[in-house]
Amino acid sequence: MTLIAESRVSAEAVVSPTPGCTASALYAAAERLLPDLEHGRAVDAGMLRAAMTAAFGGSDAEGAWNWKLAYDAGEAAQLLLLRRFGPAMRARAKTPAAFLAMLERVAALLPSQTRRSEESQARQQFSTPLPLGAVVAAAAALTPDDRVLEPSAGTGLLAIFAELAGARAC
């Protein structure tokens, strides 16, 4: 565990969630990770662990959370980043290829999802990479007249691009 990396995750940044409320804890962890993404700083496994332990009030070793949830928190942090800066990123990019390159840089700030549970392997559960979500939205040529259904029980990395295109995500 790296103490320097953990120091980036502010203990005061987010109020601890109600015990036992996974959604609140995931959101709290995502908010703890967001400042690093906003500043273009890579989030390593130690930082992710620190954010999760603070948000859930216990460690993965204690059974308070698992790495699938940690990866979900990282994806939720990406979602929060896009909600805040997505329109500005798209405007600055000038071309779809430049926007995609920006998204690839954001995606690279999080650790690879190398720890998978037996259940997620058995069910073949995979997350949509951030750049792929943008490609799907571009291929769909979404407009504000469209309604889009997020087809998974995921973190919204497909729906956020519908939202950025002005479509209504249901």
C-alpha positions as a printed NumPy array, in Angstrom:
array([[  0.   ,   0.   ,   0.   ],
       [  1.457,   3.343,  -1.041],
       [  0.92 ,   6.137,   1.449],
       [  1.679,   8.863,  -1.081],
       [ -0.978,   7.614,  -3.482],
       [ -3.525,   7.303,  -0.693],
       [ -2.924,  10.897,   0.352],
       [ -4.571,  12.081,  -2.876],
       [ -7.876,  10.592,  -1.766],
       [ -9.246,  13.159,   0.645],
       [-10.902,  11.802,   3.767],
       [-12.962,  14.991,   4.058],
       [-14.13 ,  14.988,   0.439],
       [-17.291,  12.966,   1.006],
       [-19.473,  12.188,   3.991],
       [-19.513,   8.45 ,   4.7  ],
       [-22.626,   6.68 ,   3.404],
       [-25.249,   4.956,   5.488],
       [-23.872,   1.518,   6.465],
       [-25.127,  -1.245,   4.21 ],
       [-26.145,   1.036,   1.363],
       [-24.049,  -0.119,  -1.575],
       [-25.284,   2.506,  -4.04 ],
       [-24.473,   5.367,  -1.665],
       [-21.068,   3.897,  -0.907],
       [-20.274,   3.46 ,  -4.606],
       [-21.259,   7.054,  -5.269],
       [-19.119,   8.213,  -2.349],
       [-16.134,   6.263,  -3.682],
       [-16.674,   7.711,  -7.171],
       [-16.736,  11.222,  -5.733],
       [-13.463,  10.497,  -3.923],
       [-11.85 ,   9.424,  -7.215],
       [-13.27 ,  12.267,  -9.311],
       [-10.724,  14.978,  -8.34 ],
       [ -7.87 ,  12.786,  -9.565],
       [ -9.603,  12.217, -12.907],
       [-10.402,  15.929, -13.171],
       [ -6.696,  16.714, -12.813],
       [ -5.579,  13.973, -15.2  ],
       [ -3.931,  11.947, -12.439],
       [ -3.851,   8.18 , -12.747],
       [ -5.747,   6.231, -10.096],
       [ -3.783,   3.153,  -9.055],
       [ -5.078,   0.103,  -7.191],
       [ -3.952,   1.538,  -3.849],
       [ -5.898,   4.734,  -4.387],
       [ -8.941,   2.767,  -5.507],
       [ -8.66 ,   0.563,  -2.414],
       [ -8.375,   3.638,  -0.162],
       [-11.457,   5.259,  -1.706],
       [-13.473,   2.057,  -1.379],
       [-12.361,   1.378,   2.192],
       [-13.276,   4.92 ,   3.228],
       [-16.627,   4.823,   1.424],
       [-17.648,   1.368,   2.652],
       [-16.211,   1.71 ,   6.153],
       [-14.093,  -1.419,   5.788],
       [-11.67 ,  -3.21 ,   3.502],
       [-12.064,  -5.84 ,   0.829],
       [-10.253,  -8.266,   3.149],
       [-12.966,  -7.606,   5.747],
       [-15.649,  -8.295,   3.133],
       [-16.979,  -4.73 ,   3.049],
       [-16.586,  -4.559,  -0.738],
       [-15.115,  -6.513,  -3.658],
       [-13.074,  -5.529,  -6.686],
       [-16.055,  -5.663,  -9.047],
       [-17.61 ,  -2.913,  -6.932],
       [-14.308,  -1.017,  -6.939],
       [-14.187,  -1.099, -10.731],
       [-17.821,   0.064, -10.796],
       [-16.826,   3.029,  -8.611],
       [-14.069,   3.916, -11.081],
       [-16.555,   3.769, -13.951],
       [-18.978,   5.914, -11.967],
       [-16.188,   8.464, -11.486],
       [-15.722,   8.523, -15.273],
       [-19.451,   9.088, -15.637],
       [-19.349,  12.   , -13.176],
       [-16.409,  13.464, -15.085],
       [-18.322,  13.277, -18.37 ],
       [-21.414,  14.817, -16.816],
       [-19.306,  17.741, -15.677],
       [-16.898,  18.149, -18.597],
       [-18.283,  16.069, -21.488],
       [-19.794,  18.967, -23.459],
       [-16.605,  21.023, -23.093],
       [-14.448,  18.047, -24.085],
       [-16.576,  17.446, -27.173],
       [-16.457,  21.129, -28.168],
       [-12.705,  21.307, -27.685],
       [-12.062,  18.081, -29.603],
       [-13.207,  19.493, -32.986],
       [-13.442,  15.986, -34.521],
       [-14.919,  12.679, -33.361],
       [-11.439,  11.12 , -33.545],
       [-10.019,  13.792, -31.242],
       [-12.898,  13.271, -28.782],
       [-12.261,   9.528, -28.852],
       [ -8.565,  10.142, -28.108],
       [ -9.548,  12.253, -25.086],
       [-11.804,   9.462, -23.836],
       [ -9.018,   6.922, -24.272],
       [ -6.766,   9.09 , -22.091],
       [ -9.469,   9.32 , -19.415],
       [-10.053,   5.551, -19.526],
       [ -6.313,   4.94 , -19.134],
       [ -6.334,   6.822, -15.811],
       [ -8.058,   3.897, -14.069],
       [ -6.482,   0.528, -13.278],
       [ -7.191,  -2.393, -15.605],
       [-10.032,  -4.629, -14.479],
       [ -7.869,  -7.658, -13.839],
       [ -9.58 ,  -9.032, -10.726],
       [-12.785, -10.823, -11.695],
       [-14.98 , -12.98 ,  -9.496],
       [-15.944, -16.505, -10.453],
       [-19.533, -15.287, -10.794],
       [-18.653, -12.514, -13.256],
       [-16.54 , -14.96 , -15.254],
       [-19.311, -17.563, -15.298],
       [-21.875, -14.97 , -16.403],
       [-19.419, -13.406, -18.848],
       [-20.037,  -9.966, -17.381],
       [-17.903,  -7.261, -18.907],
       [-17.988,  -3.496, -18.628],
       [-18.297,  -1.253, -21.65 ],
       [-14.998,   0.608, -22.075],
       [-15.496,   4.375, -22.1  ],
       [-14.308,   4.883, -25.705],
       [-16.568,   2.079, -26.951],
       [-19.586,   3.799, -25.408],
       [-18.758,   6.889, -27.466],
       [-18.409,   4.821, -30.637],
       [-21.808,   3.194, -30.025],
       [-23.438,   6.608, -29.588],
       [-21.757,   7.948, -32.728],
       [-22.869,   4.915, -34.744],
       [-26.433,   5.423, -33.514],
       [-26.333,   9.083, -34.649],
       [-28.322,  10.099, -31.58 ],
       [-30.295,  13.349, -31.559],
       [-32.346,  15.193, -28.934],
       [-35.452,  13.548, -30.445],
       [-34.246,  10.078, -29.426],
       [-35.002,   8.047, -26.312],
       [-32.327,   5.57 , -25.313],
       [-32.608,   2.607, -22.984],
       [-29.435,   1.566, -21.132],
       [-29.513,  -2.163, -21.947],
       [-27.511,  -3.389, -18.997],
       [-27.385,  -3.235, -15.257],
       [-24.133,  -1.345, -15.657],
       [-22.825,   2.001, -14.537],
       [-24.252,   4.088, -17.376],
       [-21.228,   4.291, -19.661],
       [-23.52 ,   3.752, -22.646],
       [-26.279,   6.08 , -21.439],
       [-23.956,   9.016, -20.705],
       [-23.174,   9.447, -24.388],
       [-26.886,   9.487, -25.206],
       [-27.258,  12.195, -22.573],
       [-24.361,  14.169, -24.073],
       [-26.044,  13.944, -27.501],
       [-29.193,  15.447, -25.997],
       [-31.185,  12.208, -26.172],
       [-33.265,  11.115, -23.214],
       [-31.871,   8.096, -21.423],
       [-34.603,   5.965, -19.875]])
